[in-house]
């Protein structure tokens, strides 16, 4: 494992193919412009919006990323974090990159005063579930996720 850092403007060219790979995995196709706009919003207001991390191997090649958004919880009356995205390039899977990204997300959430890092994955993404179990993630079967389209 090479390095993990918070994404800055200079990282966007290396980050975009990883975000595209993540979107391809989930069979969605937002535009490159929309993806970069989201990243720039996080870069410009990390304190209120969240952050992205980029993982690079020993040669400096980008091999993974994570996106964390800040959110509020009425049930705990505190600010916590949602790891909305975690993706590792196929060539780097099984190398510890996913675990290292999760560890760094958790460290930055603690540094920000958050008490919990939450995330979701697809029911059939068994490889990701194995990683999450290894890092000590706790499954929460109390909630069922819903979504409601509200516009374009």
C-alpha positions as a printed Julia matrix, in Angstrom:
152×3 Matrix{Float64}:
   0.0     0.0     0.0
   1.41    3.33   -0.99
  -0.53    6.29    0.41
  -3.98    7.63    1.21
  -4.77   11.32    1.09
  -7.73   13.68    1.05
  -8.67   14.49   -2.54
  -7.65   17.89   -3.84
  -8.1    19.53   -7.22
  -4.82   18.0    -8.46
  -6.21   14.48   -7.81
  -9.35   14.8    -9.92
  -7.86   13.44  -13.16
  -6.76   10.27  -11.33
  -9.98   10.04   -9.3
 -12.42   10.27  -12.21
 -11.65    6.82  -13.73
 -12.13    5.26  -10.28
 -15.48    6.99   -9.82
 -16.46    5.88  -13.31
 -15.47    2.28  -12.41
 -17.63    2.5    -9.28
 -20.59    3.79  -11.29
 -20.08    1.06  -13.9
 -20.1    -1.56  -11.13
 -23.53   -0.32  -10.02
 -24.7     0.15  -13.62
 -25.35    3.89  -13.42
 -23.99    6.6   -15.67
 -23.81   10.13  -14.26
 -21.79   12.46  -16.46
 -18.12   13.09  -15.81
 -19.03   16.73  -15.23
 -21.54   15.79  -12.52
 -19.03   13.51  -10.78
 -16.34   16.2   -10.84
 -18.83   18.8    -9.61
 -19.59   16.62   -6.59
 -15.88   16.19   -5.89
 -15.28   19.92   -6.17
 -18.14   20.63   -3.74
 -16.44   18.35   -1.2
 -13.05   19.95   -1.82
 -14.48   23.44   -1.37
 -16.39   22.76    1.87
 -14.88   19.74    3.59
 -16.03   20.96    7.01
 -19.75   20.93    6.14
 -20.07   18.62    3.13
 -17.62   15.77    3.63
 -14.5    14.51    1.9
 -13.07   12.04   -0.54
  -9.96    9.96   -0.07
  -7.74    8.6    -2.81
  -5.47    5.58   -2.36
  -2.33    5.22   -4.44
  -0.02    2.26   -4.79
   3.75    2.4    -4.36
   4.18    3.72   -7.9
   1.69    6.55   -7.33
  -1.1     5.03   -9.4
  -4.59    5.73   -8.05
  -6.13    2.38   -7.01
  -9.09    3.26   -4.78
 -11.28    5.95   -3.3
 -13.86    6.59   -0.62
 -16.46    9.33   -0.29
 -17.81   10.43    3.09
 -20.72   12.81    3.62
 -21.53   14.46    6.94
 -25.07   14.0     8.19
 -27.09   14.74   11.3
 -28.93   12.16   13.37
 -31.94   13.22   15.39
 -31.87    9.85   17.17
 -28.44   10.61   18.61
 -28.53   14.42   18.36
 -25.1    14.48   16.76
 -23.29   14.7    13.5
 -22.06   11.45   12.01
 -20.78   10.3     8.67
 -21.99    8.2     5.77
 -19.33    6.45    3.71
 -21.35    6.65    0.53
 -18.69    5.18   -1.76
 -15.82    2.74   -1.4
 -14.14    1.41   -4.52
 -10.88   -0.39   -5.21
  -9.62   -1.07   -8.73
  -9.75   -4.73   -9.63
  -5.95   -4.94   -9.83
  -5.63   -3.82   -6.19
  -8.44   -5.84   -4.62
  -7.33   -8.11   -1.8
  -4.26   -5.96   -1.1
  -5.6    -4.15    1.97
  -6.54   -0.94    0.16
 -10.23   -1.16    1.16
  -9.35   -1.72    4.81
  -6.86    1.16    4.76
  -9.44    3.5     3.21
 -12.02    2.56    5.86
  -9.46    3.08    8.64
  -8.59    6.54    7.32
 -12.27    7.45    6.93
 -12.87    6.43   10.55
  -9.86    8.44   11.74
 -11.02   11.58    9.94
 -14.6    11.16   11.22
 -13.26   10.88   14.81
 -11.07   13.95   14.19
 -14.19   15.8    13.03
 -16.05   14.85   16.22
 -18.24   12.15   14.72
 -19.04    9.05   16.71
 -20.09    6.7    13.93
 -19.24    5.89   10.32
 -22.1     4.22    8.47
 -22.32    2.65    5.04
 -24.43    0.37    2.88
 -23.67   -2.18    0.22
 -25.66   -4.24   -2.2
 -27.07   -7.48   -0.78
 -25.21   -9.47   -3.44
 -21.83   -7.73   -2.95
 -20.43  -10.54   -0.84
 -16.79   -9.56   -1.39
 -17.41   -6.11    0.08
 -19.38   -7.63    2.96
 -16.38   -9.83    3.81
 -14.17   -6.72    4.0
 -16.7    -4.9     6.18
 -16.96   -7.87    8.52
 -13.14   -8.06    8.74
 -12.81   -4.39    9.76
 -15.38   -4.81   12.53
 -18.39   -3.29   10.8
 -21.67   -4.14   12.49
 -24.66   -5.09   10.35
 -27.8    -3.23   11.23
 -30.87   -5.22   10.33
 -33.26   -2.75   11.99
 -33.6    -0.53    8.94
 -34.8    -1.05    5.39
 -33.53    1.45    2.83
 -35.99    3.27    0.58
 -35.58    5.88   -2.1
 -38.08    8.15   -3.77
 -37.32    9.79   -7.12
 -38.27   13.47   -6.88
 -37.04   14.89  -10.17
 -34.49   14.63  -12.92
